[in-house]
């Protein structure tokens, strides 16, 4: 168990900052010299818009909201905040699901919404330079006429922005074959905690020195503020085929996932939905899903036609052998997009089943999918809360959606405890507490389960190297050792048997 120790890193402790009324006044005066009046939001009613991201169960009203539209303005704002030790939280579209963009009560909420331009496209080198406020889908739409696209496609791609994608290392339904954000960017421009501007990465496929690009991708706004991103582009595939397979059990659908990968075929996407998720999605978008299915598998193949034909035949055979009772290949692009629309609409669709839900995000080895789903079902029964499962089956990234009603006293807390149990299970199976949504505030206690005291100390060392005073997004992602000691007094840590009952499944 972690022991309480004296924190040795100045930027790693609590979210408390000595921001006095006089400090606020001086900071506001200096910021108003930089930005036009409409870019400084002071009224409480207007600041309410920014009090949470997609994790709406937790809210905090920011002291001040600013909307710069140039890198120089961002640098000046950060320098002012650094001088007065005022917290800064960067925000994109606010679609994140882990509370990573929740404001600080004494801090400046720095919105990058006005950084919304695609600056250049290099078709020869298959790359584009974009500002962080450009939407994920906007990149692909912009280069479609060139026969190109940007591969990562989170379900919120119509709204989520590329800066937030980098901060959270977002994925999507095609990350199995094409990777997460970290695999699809070349370079970023970053404003440091001191207000300096750094270029991380290069236009080449690699650059010398430490791989800071990988470190900063997924750093959740704790190490710097992204103001420009160079993304990789891919040629649109010559042929795309989507297979829908319906099963009478989630175990049948889960087991065939490993068989497909073991056979040497890497689909572009391999997604699984359970009965509750299927019913919600079908009612929401009329995707054409069979409502009698206990589990639905979507398998997309892309590439050259001969390769797609061959792989499609093999996978159809495997699906049939493993118990699929209904198989369908999308007969048109319209049908393919509609089948994907159901999957990508699963989160909002499930919102029709209960007043509230928590979207969890954990990752496990593929061969444990069936056992994990059985355990999730058992936990659902134990806590008396329904769970809809929709996930990236190909890479074992689970998204259990825990349904609850915040109007019922204690139900939010019970849902969060259930979510913690699911994440702990992921760790016990050799997985992780997040695959693409980040840690934010939602999973910060589970970081104590995932990592040892020594590992967390090194994380704080990295944070301190980039942000010595701890003003960037404080209180997120990496817990203090003191917090872990308090949390650990009630929970079993890695290395101890947390879920011996899994052996029964």
N, C-alpha and C positions, 0 to 999 in steps of 0.2 A: 504494500500500500504506500502511496506517496506520503512523504512526511512534510509538515509545514516547514518552509525554509524562508530565510530573508531574501526577498527579491533583489537581484543584483543588477537588473537592467532598468534604467530610468524610464524607458518607454513601455514597460511590460506590466505595470501594476494595474490599478483600478481605472475606472472611467472618471474619477474625480479630477477636476481642473480648477485652479484658483481664478475663475473668471468673475471679476467683480463688476459692479455697475459702472464704475469708472472705466474699466478695461473695455466693456462693451461700447461705451460711448466713444472712446478714442478709436476703436477698430471700425466702428460704423462710419465715423467721419472720414477716415482714410479710404475705406472701400468706396464711399460715395464720390470720392475724387476720381476714382478709376472708372466706374460704371455709370451709364445713364440711369436716370431715376427709375425707369420701368424695369431695369434689370436687378433691382434691389427690392426684395419682398419683405416688408416689415409687418404688415397687418396680420393679426392672428388668424383671421378667417382665411386668408390666402395661404398662410403657411400650413394650414391643416391638410392641404393637398399632398404635402410631402412627409407626413408624419409616419408613414410606413411604406414598405415595398410590398411584394406579393405575399409576405407573411403578415397578414393584416391582424393576426391575433395579438401582435405586439406593436405598440405605437409610442412615439415620442415626438413632441412638438419641437422643431428646431428653433433656436433663438433667431436665426437669420437665414434667408435663402438668397443666393446670388445666381445670376444666369449670364456668365461671361460668354463672349463669342470669339475671342482671340486667345492664342496661347500666351501672349504677353500679359493679358489681363489675369489669366489663371496664375501665372508666375507671381505677379504683384500681390494678388489676394493671398496666396500661400505664404509669401514672405511676411506680409502683415500679420497673419495668424501665427506664424512661427515666432515672430518677435514678441508677441504678447501671450504666447502659449495658449492659443484658442484652438479647440479641436476643429478639424475639417473632415467632412464626410462627402465623398464624391458620389454622384448619383447619375445613372443613365435613364432608362425608361421606367425604372421601378418595377420591373417584372420578376425580379429575383425572388426565390421562394425560401430563403434561409434567414432573412432579416439583415443581410449584409449591407443594405443601404438605409437601414433605420437611422435617423438623425441622432445627434447628441444634443441634449437639452441646453447646453451652454456653448454649442458650436455653430459653425457655419456649414450649411448644406449647400454644396457646390454642384449645381446642375449643369450637365454637359449637353442639354437638349439642343442648344443652338449650334453645336459642332456637328452639323448634319449634312456635310457635303462630301461627295466623292471627288477627290482632287485629281486623280489621274488613273489611267488604265494602260498597262504595258502588255499588249497581246503577244509580243515576241517572247517575253520572259514570264508570261502567264501570272501576272500580279496586278494588284490595284492598291492605290494609296487612298485611305478613307479616314474621315474624322470619326471619333468615337460615338457620335450621336446618330450615325447612319444605321438604319435597321438591317438586321441580318438578311431578310428577304430582299431588301432594296438593292443589295450588291448583285445578287443573281439576276434580278430584273434589269438592272442597268447594263449588264454585259451579255444578256441573252442573245442579242442580235449578232454578237461576235461568236456565237456557238460555245460560250463559256458559262461557268457557274461557280459559286462558292459552296463547298461541300457541307460543312456543318449546318444542320438545320433543326435547331430546337423547336419544340412544338409551338413556342411563342414567337417564332421567327418573324411573323408579320409585325410584331410590336417591339421585341427586344432589340437592343442596340449592340453594335460590335464591341464597344468599350466594355459594356457589362459582360459580354461573352468572354472577352479576354480576362477580365477580373475574376470570373467564376470558372473559367475553363469549360465553357458550355459544350455540349455534344449534340445529340439529336438522333433521329431514327436511322441515319446513315453513318453513324460513327463507328460501327463494327468494321466496315471496310475502309473508310476514309479518315477515321480518327477524330479526336476532339479538337478544340480550338488550337491547342498548343502545337498540333501537327500541321496546322493550316495557316500559320502566320510566319512572316519573315523578319519583321522589324516593328518596333514601337518607338514613339517619342513619348517621353515620360517627364513630368514635372516632379521633382523631388520634394521632400518635406521641408527643404530649405528654400524652395522656389527656383532651383536651377533646372536646366533642361538637359536631359540625357537622351542619346540615341542608343537603343539596345537592339542587337541583331544587325543584320545587313541585308542588302538586296540579293546576296548570294545565298546558296543553300546552307552555308555554315559560316561561322566567323570564329576567330581565335579567342582564347581566354575562357573564363568560366561561362557556362551556359546560363546567363542571367535572363535570357528571354523565357526559358522554361521556368525559372524561379518566379518571375513576375507574372506569368500566366497562371491564373488561379490564386493570386496573392490577395484578392478581395479588397483592393484599395488600401491596404495597410502599409505598402512600401512606396507608393507613388501614385500619381494621377495621370492616366493615359490620355494623351491629346491627339495622337495620330497612330494609325495602324496600317502596316503593309501586309495585305492578305495574299495567299496563294489562290490562283484560279485554276480550274480544271476544264478540259474540253468536255462538252456534253457527250455522254455515251451514245454509241451507235444504236444500241438496242436496249430496251428495258422491259422486264417481265415481272409482274407481281402475282404471286400465288397466295390464295387464301385457303387455309385448312382449318376445319372445325373438328373438335375432339369432344369426347364424352367425359374426359377427366383432365385436370390440369397436369397430373403426373405424366400422362401420355404426351401431351404437348411439350412439357419441359424436357422429357427424356430425348425426344427427337432432335432438340436443339443441339445437344452434344454430338449426336450421331452425324448431323450435317457437317459440323465443323471438323469432326474427326475424319470425315470422308475426304477432306482436302478442299472443300468448297467454302469460300468466304462470300456469303451474300452481301449485297450492298446494305440491306437492312433485314433484321430478323426480330420481329416484335411479337409479344404475347399479351393477351388481355383475358382476364377471367370473366365468368358469367355476368357478374354485377357490372363490370366496366363495359362489356359488350351491350348489355341491355340499355345502359345509360347513353352510350354513344349512338346506338341505333335510333333511340327515341329523339336524340338531339339533331342528327344530321341525315337520317335515312340512308345510311351507307350501303345497305344491302347485306348486313350481317345476319347469320342464322341465329334466331333467339333461343333455340334449344341447345346451343353449344355451351358446355361447361368451360371451354377454353378455345380461344381463337388465335391462330398463328398467321402472321403476315410475313411472307418471305419474298424479298425483291432481289432480282438478279439483274446485273447490267454489264455491258461490255460489247464485244463483237458478236454478231448474230449466231455464228456457229458455236461459239463458246456458251452463249446463253441457252441455245437449244439443247446442247448436251447436258449442261448442269440442271436445266429445268426438268428434263426427263429423269435424271437420277434422283432429284429431290422429290419429285412427284411419287416415284416408286418408294422412297424411304418414308414419306408421309403416310402413304397407304399402308405400308407394312407395319407402321407404328400406331395404327388405329384411327387415322383420320377418316371420318365417315362422310365428309363432304369436302371436295376439292374443286377449286375454281381458279382459273387463270383470267385475269382482267382482259376483256376482249377489246378494249379501246383505251385511249389515254384518258378519256372522261371517267370511265369506270375505275381505272387505276387511281386517279386523283381522288375520287370519291371514297374509295376504300381507305386511302391514307388520311383523308379528311376526318373520317371516323376516329382513327387512332390519334390524330393530332388534336382532336377536339375532346378527347377523353377527360381532361382535367375540368374544363368548364361544364362538360356534360354531367359529370358526377356531382357538380354543384347543385343539380336539380334534385338529388336524392336526399339531401340534408341541408339544414341552414348553414353549416360550416364543415370544412374538412381540412386536415393537415396532409400535405403531400410530402411523404418521406422520400429519402434518396440514399440507398445503400447499395453496395456492390459485393457480390459473392462469386466464388468459382462456379462456372457453368454446371459442373456435375452435381452441385448441391441445390439446384433450382427447385426440384420437386420437394426435397426435405424442407427447404426454407418456406415454401408455400404452405406445406402442412403445418409448420410451426406458426406461421402467421395466422392461419385459420384457427389454431388452438388458442392463440393469444386474443384473437377477436372474440371468441366465445368467452374466455376468461374475463375480459374487460367489459363485455356487453356492448361493444361498439363494432359496427359493420366496417369492413375494409374491402375496397375495390382495388384489384391489382392490375397494373398496366406497366409494362417495363421493356427495356432493351434486352431481350432474352439472349441475344448473341454474345453480349459482353457481360452478362450477369448483373446489369444495373437495374435494381428493383425500384419501383415507385408505388409503394402501398399508399392508398388514399384513405385515411382514417376519417370516417364520418362521425360528426358530433353536433351538438347544439350548445353553443356558448351561453344561451339563456338559461340552461339548466345548471344550477350551482355545482361546481366541481368537475363538470364534464370536460372542459378544456384541459384542466390539469390531468385528468385521467387519460385523455387522448395523448397528451404530451408524454406521460409516463409510458403509455403503450408504444409510442414512437421510439422512445429510448430503449425499450426492450427489444424492438425489432432491430435497431442499429447495433445493440450489443450482440444480438444473434449473428448479425453479418460479420462482426469481428471474430466471434467464436468459430465461425466456419472458414476463417482464413481470408475474409474480405475486408472492406473498409466502410466507414460511416458516411461516405459520400462518393458519388461517381461524377456528378456534373453540376450540382446545385450549390456547392460550397457549404461552408460551416456557419458563417455569420454568427448570429446569437442562438439559432435554433439547435445546433449540435455541439455547442461549445463544451457542455458537460461530457458528451461522449468522446471528445478529444482526450479526456482523462482515461477513458477505457482503451482507446486506440493506441496511445503512446505512453512511453515511460517518462519518468522525471527527467532523465538525461536528454532524451529526445526533445521534450518540451523546452528545456533550458537552451538547447541549440536553436530552436525556433525563435525564442526570445532574443538570442544573440543576433540572428539575422535581422529581426525587426529593428533592434537597436542600431545596427550598422546603417540601415537606411533612414531610420526615423528616431534619432536619439531622444527626443523629448516626447515621443509617443502621441503626436497630435493627429496622425492620420487614422481615421476610422477606429478610435479606441474602443476597447471592450469587445472586440469581435475575433472570431476564428481561433485564436490561440489563447487558452486559459492560463491564468496565473497558477503557479504551483500551490499557492494557498487555496485557491478555489478548488483545485483537484483534491487536495487533502480533505477539505470539507465534504466534497461530493463523494470521495472514496470511502469515507467513514460509513456510508450507507450502501455502497455498491461494490461488487466483486470486480477485480481488474483482470486484464489480460494475463493469461498464464494459469488462472484458476478456472475450474470447470463451471461455466455459467449456465450451460444448457445441456446437462447430461441426458435430459429426456429426449433429445433429438435421436438418440439411439433407438427409440421405440418406433420411429417412422420408417 
